[in-house]
Each structure stands twice: as structure tokens, then as C-alpha cells.
Amino acid sequence: MAAKKGRVFSGARPTGRQHLGNYLGAIRNYVALQEAYDCIYCIVDLHALTTLKDTDHLREWTYEMALDWLAAGIEPDRGTILFVQSHVPQVTELHTILSMVTPLGWLTRLPTFKEKVRQHPDNVNYGLVGYPVLMAADITLYKANTVPVGVDQASHLEFTREIVRRFNHHFGEVLVEPQAQYTDFPKVLGIDGRRKMSKSLDNHIEIAASPEEIERRVMQMVTDPARRYRSDPGRPEVCNVFTLHRFFSPDQVAQIEEDCRAAEIGCVECKRLFARNLADYFAPFRQRRAALAADPDRVWEILADGARRASAIASEVIAEVKEAVGLPSAR
Ligand code: SF4
């Protein structure tokens, strides 16, 4: 077996069943990275607490998300570590230590912080300010050298790199400065055709949806808004259905483009075709998911095993960090 290129870390908040945007923007890449890297994937439940919404669903959404990731091809049997952030509490220790080298001004100036303040003016809590520091702790606790990110998240990773540089400048070369590995899929729009696909906007299509549900959601998709009649030529370049056809209908996409421009295909027919291809694409996924869901304890065991393996790495790194900063060891 070829030597791995390094260690990947990535995390995502528990949002329950995953949608096409999650799949195309992240999960697909997570699966592919397992070939060349040692991968650590984390469901970041502590991060989810910063906005204090929907905490009633945290367990259920953690489980559903793990189920989707596993069924999509995250393979702990091949060495990948999949775990829940709060199951490895060393991350909160490292968060505290890193917070001491992070100037407050760096945090309050971040556009993401300003945006959160705008969204949640009644709950600007301490955790929200420190969110990027916790994220830096997530990554550096495992000495990950590679982090898959979308172009829009590049600034988050840059922030982690700055904290690492500052820490290492003060205490020696202990932490690893991670590099970005950019995902190639552009932002996935929701069925409204305007905004990023998101569960909270209810404009999403779940990857675990049944073929009937997929068809129902696809038929609601907004297409070329200027194409009002079947006889109007369409503009595939502005149509979200077409964008997704590129991925899910690779053999038909050239014909669809031609037919759309010539008004040889109607949007209803085009969407039916897309719904069928989408349902077919995820058929093996649905089968694997159903098999896993038949034994929920097994999913929790996989997560517990992942936490044990993550913890073994975390314990070594946190010991190095404490030594470097001069904290006395317990006897
Ligand atoms: S025919 Fe297809 S690609 Fe063309 S506008 Fe309609 S849905 Fe979009």
C-alpha cells in the first residue's frame, strides 16, 4: 500500500440528514481523500451549542449525520477516524490554551463573527467569539496538515494558521500549520435556485430521500426564470437543474443542453430525468444506509471507537502542548 500523504481533519456541525449541498461540497471529497490520506472526520457538536438552537435534536442529528457519512463511504475499517467532538474533551483544554495566544481583536474583527452578531443579536455569547479558536483546537489537536475547505471557508483556515504561527513563535514548533485542500465543486444552490442549499432554508434535497420524495422536491426546482412557455428556448447556464445534471447525468448533459436551447425538451421532462438519475445515483447509498440503520447501536459503537482512537492522538499532542507552555505535570 502506498504511503499516505499526510493527515486530513475536517468537521461539520450535526445537522441531521445530509443534503445534496453537503454531499457535493464535502462528503464526496471526504470519501475520496481516504485513498491518499489518513483521515479524521468529526461531528462538531460543541460548535453547535454556540447558537443554542435545536439542542434537543443534537443526539438525533449526530446519529443521522453519522449514518449518512458512513453509508456514503466513510470507512472506519480502512483506518478513517469518525467521532463526535465532545467525546474527546482534550479539545476544550487546547481551546483554553490557544485562547491565551489569540488577541481578542482578531476575533471580533472577523466577518463571520460580525455576521453571527447580526443574526443572533440577543445571544452574543463568549463561545461565539471563541468559535474560531475552538476550530483551531479541533485541527491542531490531531496535527492535521491538510484541511479540505470550500473557497468561501479559506479565511477560517487562515485564522487557524495564524494562531499556530503565534503559538509556535512563543512556545516552539509544536503545532502543525495546516494547508487548505480546496474542494472543486461550486456552491450548490437550493431548489429555489437562488440561495445556497440549506436545511434551515428548507430548499434542500436529502440524499437519503426516497425516489418519490426526490421527485417531489425536484419538481419544485426553479429553472430558467425567463423560460415561461415550453416553446421558449432555455438558458442552461442560468438553470440550477442543469448545473446538477452536469454531475448526475454526465452521459446526457450535452444533449440536454442542446435540446434546452432549441426548446426540444420541456422543463418538466428535464426535471423528471434529473430526478430519476438522482434517485439511481443514490440507490446503493440508500441500501447501505438501511442496513446500517437496522442496528443503531453499531453506529454509536463506530463513533465510540473513533473517539478512542482520536483520544489516543489527542492525549499525546495535549501533553506536548502543556510541556511546551510550561504547565506543571500532575504526579
Ligand atoms: S429544460 Fe432543463 S436545463 Fe433547460 S431550463 Fe428547463 S430544467 Fe433547465
Boltz pocket constraint, residues with backbone or C-beta under 6 A from the ligand:
constraints:
  - pocket:
      binder: B
      contacts: [[A, 223], [A, 224], [A, 227], [A, 234], [A, 235], [A, 236], [A, 239], [A, 240], [A, 241], [A, 242], [A, 256], [A, 260], [A, 261], [A, 265], [A, 266], [A, 267], [A, 268], [A, 270], [A, 271]]
      max_distance: 6.0
